[in-house]
Amino acid sequence: MNAKFLRRTLPILGGFILLTSFWGEKRPHRMPYREAGLTEKQAAAHLLSRFTYGATPGQVDEVARMGLEKWFEQQLKADLPEDSLDVQLVPLDALKLSNEQIALTYPKNGEVIRMAIRDGIVNKDSVRADQKAYKDILKDYMDKKGYKPENELFRQLYCQKILRAAYAQNQLREVMTDFWFNHFNVSVTKNDCAQFIPVYERDIIRPGALGKFGDLLKATAQSPAMLYYLDNFSSSGPMDEMRDGMRPIQVARTAQGLNENYARELMELHTMGVDGGYTQQDVTQAARVLTGWTVRENEYLFTPRRHDKGEKMVLGKHFGPDGGEEEGLQLLDMLAHHPSTAHFICRKIAVRFVNDDPPSALIDRMAKTFTNKNGDIRQVLLTMVYSPEFWSAQAVREKTKSPFELAIGAVRSLHARIGQPMQLYNWITRMGEKMYCYQAPTGFPDKGQYWINTGSLLSRMNFGLAFAAGRIPGVSFDLAALNNNHEPESAQAALVTYCHLIMPERDPDPTIKRLTPMLNDPNLPQKVNAADCQQVRAGMGETAVTTAPVLSPGALTQVVGIIIGSPEYQRR
């Protein structure tokens, strides 16, 4: 074998070895969309509908030219530059702070009042939050101390999510960040955990979104956000084990007893699933294993004195006696590798990306990969995407967009510029999804029936009309530019043209037939807005939504608005 041959073949061989390592031992030749009767562009549109927040103008053609397999590989690596997005995130300075810095800069409202009373600024007997003079005193106190209102921290949290979803090049990472945040849900509505959520998402969820499940599970378990949200920070062992060497006041402050909240949700929601084969006794024993996992100085800390040092048994595995933090780590590792966990997690991923009731054969295939590849999320996604079930007629356009997906999809479809993200936040909230605020540990349900009813469809149509008419402050776009500045001859022609542009590679005929009667009603936006506002006043969710005065929109804006509000556009 000559040297010239080796010089030519070794780089190819090295690349092959690298790809084999990345994709797994048996990388399929191509995605099986043709077997499902899809063209390359139709398949590209489906891929983009699942793993981005919506295709941007011309992106379907770009992905088809690049090759679907190459595009998905690129997204799995998640290393595309984000220079443009990073510039937009610069003003959101709170996103760079540590938990400790956030606590010092954005104190909770009650903490500000206590500090102001301690410093003699206000009298504790005259605390009246509804008095303007009192509020002005507190604001002046905060300004002098360099404190900022906690609501500003949350505003930046909401804004960054909207901007990342709309403009990130690494779209799959943002979609998976949303998926795992919802899976390991925490909520700003729980006061103790709220200030830790920005770091929780930034340092734990996003970096781990395409990694190993076991690593992500451990990181969430040790996060102050999760420790406070599910109360494990307060869980402690028996009193008699804690008293040794402690003063009575220390015992009173730290001995709050066993708390099973986290252990229960760890098994039911984070790993095995409610039918995973554990018992209430397993929950109690797991809670004992996890005692001593708490928060000190705004970071995770294991405190041996609070740990239950007795013998425990969870799912047949013995822990202790006289163990420590390693018991909890062993428990998490055991749960991460349990067969029930593989099935539960893979079913949840399939529900998100395939349909609301994914085939058991697909879930079994994904679970096998999950087990064989040590919970590697990338490999599980590959197994799913290279499976025929992902491309079947039962999967294509069979998922329903959440309000967040609808709003961001509209931004991306029209190549819109977002100057005021909070205006979109208000609309997303009005349509039924208050970001970071779902109180239950289940996270938002991922089923179409949760998001769609008569009232929600009305709100979505109202959003579409307001969006297209430019009545959402701070959001702008050029509708004519989408069609290369060619003006359609009529409203009917515009409907046909923009159905193709906004919903590429879909059959537009049913949508055109459904929407045609709405083209010639000049008062349609006012009627829809009035009905939607009446619905809000009736108690379906009070949310302030700022819009410019309702003017008679041009035919083109009304066409685009009813497309965005149409039933077909709600599907992905």
N, C-alpha and C positions, 0 to 999 in steps of 0.2 A: 504494500500500500504506500504510494508516494506522498511526499510532503505537501504537494500542491492540492491533492485530493483532500487531505486532512484539513488544510487551511480552509477549504470551501465547505466541508461538511460539519466540522466541529461547531461552528456558530449555530448552524441549523439544528444540530443535535441538542446543543445546550438550550436553545429556545424551546424545543419540543419537551425537554425534561422540565423546564420551568412551567410551561403550560399544563403538563400532566400533573405537576404538583399542585397547581392552582385549581384546576377543574376537577381533580380527583383521578382515580385510577382509570376510569373508562369514560372519557369525554365523548358524548354523542357527536356525530358528524354535523348535525344541524337541528334546529328547532323544528318539530313536526307540524308546522302550520299548514303545509300544502295538503297533507293527508286530511285535514279538517275542511278543505275546500277554500282556504283563504289565499288571496294573492299576497305578494310580498309587502305591498303597501298597506293592505288591510291588516296584516299581521303586525306591521310596524305601528299602526294606529292603536291596535290592541295592547301592544307592549307599552307604549307611551301612556295609555289610559290607566294602566295598572301601576307602573313604577315611576311616574312623574305626577305632578299636580296638573297635568294637562299639556297637550302639545302646543308649542308656539307656532306661529305662521311658518310654513315650509319645513317644519321639523320631521314630519312623516316622510317626506321625500329624502331628507338628509339621512335619516336612520336607514331607509331602504338602500340608499347608495353605499353607506358605510358597511352595511350588513348587520342584521339583527344580533347575531352572536357576538360580533365585535363590540357593538354598542352596549350590550348587556355586560360584557366583560369589563368594559371601561367604567360602567356605573358601579359594578361590584368592587372595583379597586378604590373608587371614591377619592381619587387624587387629582382631579381636574382643578386648575387654578380658579380662585374665587375673587379675583382682584376687584371687579366691578361691585360685587356684593359687599366686600370688605369696606369699600369706600362709603357705601350707604349705611353701614353699621357703626361707623366711627362716632357719630354723635351719641350713640347709646353707650355711654361710658360705664354705666353700672354693670354691663355684661362682662367687664374685665375684672371685677372685684372678687376677692375671696369671701368666704362666709363671714370671717371676722371683720373684714372691711365693710361688708354690707351691714352687719349688726351695728357698727360704729357710725355709719353714715345714714342709714335708713331705720332709725329706731321705731318700734311699734308705737301706736298712738298712746296706749296706756302707759308705756314706759316714758314717753315724753312728759306726760302729765305728772308722773311720780318724780321725775328729775326736776321739773319746774317747781313742784311743791317743796322738794328737798332744798332747792336753791333759793327759796323764798320769793319766787316770782309770782306765784299764785297761792291763794289760801285754799287748803283742802276743803273748807266748808263752803267755798264759793265756786266750786267746779260746776260750770254749766256749759255744756258743749254747744248749746243752741244760742248762746249770747255772742253777738258779733264782737263786742269789746274783748271778751275772754279769748275768742279765737285769734283776734289780732295780737293779743299779748303773747299767746303761745307761738304764733308765727314769727314774731319779732325775736322771741327766745331761741327758736330753732335757727333762724338766720344768723344770729350772733354766735351760736355754737357750731355752725356749719352742718347742722342736721338737715336732711331732706325728707319730705313726706313719703311714707311707704307706698302710696299710690303711684308715685313716680317710678319706683322700682318695678312695679307690676306693669305700668304703661310701657316701659322699655322691653319687658319680657314679651308682652303681646306684639309689640311692633317688630321685634326681631324675628319672631316666628312667621309673621306675615311676609316680611321681606325675604327671608330665607326660602320659604316655600315658593314665592313668586320668581325669584331670580337666581337661586343656586344652580350652578352647573352640575353639581353632584346631587341630582334630584332623588335618586334612590336612597341615599343616606338620609335625606330629609324625610322621605316617606317612612323609612324604617325607624327614624327617631320618633316620629309621631306614633307609630305602631307600638314601640316598646314603652314610650311614656304612658300610653293608654293602658298597656298591660301591667306595668308597675306604677299604677296611678297614685299620685298624690295631689292635693288640692290646696289652692290659696285660700279656700274658705276655712281651713283649719289654721287658726292663728299661729300656733306654735311652730308649725312646719313651713309656713308661707315664705319666710325670708330665705329659706334654704333652697327653694325650687330653682332659681336661676342657675346656681352652681350644680345642682342635681342633674339638670338637663344638659348643661354645658360639659361637665367633667365626667359624667357617668353614662347617661343615656346616649348622647350623640357619638362619643368615641367607641362605645360598645355595640352600636346598632348593627354592625355587620361582622362582629367578632364571634367569640364562643359564648354560648348561653350561660355556662357555669360561671364565667368571669363576670358577666353582667348581673347574675343573681347575687353573687357575693358583694359586688360593689353597691347594689341597691340596698342590701341588708345592712350595710355599714354606713349608709348615708344618713346624716342628720335629718333630712327631709322625711325619709321613710321611718326612721326611729321615732320621730315625733308624730307622724301621721297615723301610724298604727300602734303607738304607745309603748313600743318595746323599750324605749329609753328609761321607763319607770319600773320595768319588771325586775324583780329581785328574788333571791333565795330565801330560805327560812330565817326568821328573826334570830334564833339562837346562834346561827353561824355568823351573823353579822355583828353581834354585840361585842365580841372579843376585841378589846383594845379601842373601842369607840366610846366617846362621851354620849350621855343620854340624848343630847340635842342632835348629835350626828345621826344616831339611830332613828330619831323621829323624822329627820329630814329625808333619809335615804330609804327607809324600809317601807315601801308601798305595796309589797306583796307581788305575787305572780300575776302577770297580765298575758292572756292567751291570744289577744287580738292579732298580733303579727304572725304567730305560729299558725293560726287558723287560716289566715289569708295566704300565707306562704304555701300551704298545701293545696288549698281550694282554688286559689286564683293565680298564683305565681308558678306553680310546678305541676302537681299531679292531677288537678281537676277534682270537682266535687265527687265524681265516681271513680276516683283513682285507686281506691282500695285501702284508705287509711281510716282510723277510728277516732272517736273523741279522746280515747286514752292516748293515742299517738300525738294528738294536738297538745294535750297537757304535758306530756313528756318532752315534746319538742320545745315547748315554751320554757320548761326548766333548763333544757340544754342551752337556750339562748339568753338566760339571765346574765346580767352584768354587761350586756352590750348597751352602752348609753352614750350620752353626749356631754362633753366638757369643753368649755371655751369654744363653742360653736363647731367642734369637730368630733368625729367618732372616737370613743375610748372604751376599752374593756377594763372593768373594775373588778378584780378578783373577789373583793369582799362582798359584792352583790351577787356573785355567781353561786348557783346551787351546786354544791360539791358532792351531792349524793349520787347514787347509782340510778341511771335512767335507761329506758329501752324504747326505741322508736322504730316501728316497722321491723321488729325482730333484731335490730342492732343494739348492742349494749354500749352505753357511754358512762364513763366514770368507774368507780368513785374517784374523787380528788382530781378531776380534770379541770381545764380552764377554757380559754378562748378557742383552743384547737377543737374542742367538742362541737362548737357551733360551726366551725369551718368544715368539719367532717360531715355534719348533718347536711349542710348546704350542698356539698359535693355529692352525697348520696342521693339527695332529692333531684339534683340536676341530671343525674345519670339513671334515674328510675325509668323503667319502660312506660309507666303511665305518663310521666312528664314528656317523653318523646312524642307520644300520641297526642296529648293535650295541646302542646305548643304547636305541633305541626298542623293540627286541625284548625287552630286559631289563625295561623299564617294562611292556610288555604281559604278560610272564610274571608279573610281580608283581600286576597288576590285572585281567587277563582270564582266562587259564588257563595251564597248564604248557606248552602247545604252541600259541601264538597263531597265527592265520591270517596267511599271508604278505601278503595284500592289505591287512590292517590295518597291519602293520608298514611296508609301503611308503608307505601314506598318512601315517602318523605321521612317517616319515623325511623325507618331502617337506616337512612342516610344520617339522620340526627344521632342515632346510637353509634353507628360505625365511624362517624367523623367527629366524635367527641363534642357534639352540640354545636358544630360549626354552622353558623347561620347562612353564610354564603353558599355552602354546599347544599343546604336544604333548599334554598331558593333556586339553585341550579336544577336540582332534581325536579322541582315543581315546574319550572319553565320548560324543561325538556320532556315533560310528560304530555301525552295527547289530551288529557283532561283539561289542561290549561287553555288549549286552543279550541275546545269543542263549542258547539252552538249553545250548550248549557252554561258556558262561561263568558263568551263574548258579549259585552254590553249588559251583563246581568247583575252588576253591582250598582248600588245607588250612591250618588255623591252626598257626602255630608255637607252642611252649610259652608264649612271652611273650604272643602274641595270645590264647591260650586263657585264661591267668590274668587278663589285663587285661580281656578280654571278659566274664569271669565277674563281675569287680568292677563293670563298667559295667551289665551285665544286671540285677544285683540292687541297684544303687545303693548299693554298699557303701562303708564308710568305712575308710581304711587308716591305722592308727596306727603300724604297724611294717612298713615296706616290705621290710625285709630278710627277713622271714618269707616273703613272696611270692617274693623273689629265690631263696631256698633251694629252694622248690618248682619254680620255673622251671628252675633248674639240675638238679634231680633228674629233671625230665622231658626233659632233654637239650639245653638251651640255656643255656650259661654266658655271660651278657652281657659284651660287650667283650673276650671271651677267645678268640675263634676265631683260631687261630694262622696259618692260611694266608691269603695276600693275596686269595684269591677271595671271602672273606666266607662266611657261611652259605649253603648251597644253597637255592634258592627253588623246590623241587620237593616235592610231597607225599610221594613215596617216601622222601625223606630223614628226614621227621619221623614217619612212621607205620609201625609194625610191631606184632606181638603184644605185645611187652614195653612199648612206649610207650603203647599203648591201655590196658594195665593201670595204668600210672602215672597216666594222665589220669583214669581212673575213680576211682582212689584220691584224686587231687586233688579231683575233683568232690564226692565223699562227705565228705572232710575239710572242704572249703570250706563246703558247705551246712550241715554240722553245727556250724559255728562252732569247729572244732578247729584253726584257723590263728590263733595269737595275734595280736592287734592288728588283726584284720579283723572288722568287724561290719556287720550289716544287719538289716532287718525284713522277713521273708518274707511275713508276713500283710499288711503295708501294700501290697505289690505287687498284692494282690488286693482292695484297698480294705477290708481287715480282714474279708473274708468267708471263713469256714472251709469248705473243700470237705467234702462229705458222706462221702467215702470216699477211699482211696488212689487208686483208679481215677479218680475225679472230679478229684482233685488233679493227677494225671498229665496229664489232658486240659487242665485250666485252665492249668497252669504251662508246658506245651509251647507254648501260644499266647502266654503272657507272655514267656517267655525266648527263644523262636524265632519272632518275629512274622512273619506273612505266609509261612509255610512250611506244607506239607502235613504235619500231625502224625501221620496214621494209621500210616505205616510205623514211626515211632519209638515210638508207643504200643504197637503190636503187638510190637515188639522188646523193649521194656522191661517190659511187663506181668508176665512171669514173675519179675521181680526185685523186685516190690513187696512180697511177703509173706515175704521171708527176713529175719528180724530180725538175723541174724548176717552179713549181706552186707558191711557196712563192715569188720568184723574179718577176714573171709575175704580181701577184696581187699587190705587193708593188709598182712596176713601174706604174701600172694603177692608183693606189690610189694616188701616188705622183703627177702624171700628173693632176689628178683631183684637187688636192690641189693647184697646180700652176695655174690652170685655173680659180681660184677664188672661190672655194667652201669652203674656210676657211684656212687661213695660221696659222699653229700651229707648233712650234718646237717639234719634237718627237725624242727622243734619242733612238737609237737601236745599238746593237753591229753589227759588220759586218755580212752580210747575208751569212751563210754557208749552205751547202746542209744538210738539217735536216734529222734525222733518220726517218724511216717510222712511228714510233710510234708518234713522235711529230707532223708530218704532219697529221696523223689521228685525233689526238686530236684537232689540230688547225682547221681543216675543220668542225669538229663537233661544236666547239664553234662559228664558223662563219656561220653555216648552218641556213636556214630559221626556222627550228623547234626550235633551241636553242634560237632564238629571241623571242619566245613566252613564256608567263608565265601564 
